[in-house]
Amino acid sequence: MDEIAYRKAASSSPSSPITTAASLSNSLAEGINAGIRLIQHRAHGYARLDNFTEMIYLCHGGIPACLPTT
């Protein structure tokens, strides 16, 4: 099989054999990324990176964080 045909066959399959066999998924990472983008969109940008980082920790839980203050 030539390289172009192989690429077409690989790109048309819904998932790679490795992903299917191991039952791997990037849904957790995609969910966290969507949450971070939502935080960023709601705030219309943060003045300081520290405030943005603290808001991510606060919203995604599991890590105690101080509320951003002025």
PyMOL commands that set and color helices and strands:
alter all, ss='L'
color gray80, all
select helices_A, chain A and resi 3-12+17-22+27-43+49-60
alter helices_A, ss='H'
color red, helices_A
deselect
rebuild
show_as cartoon
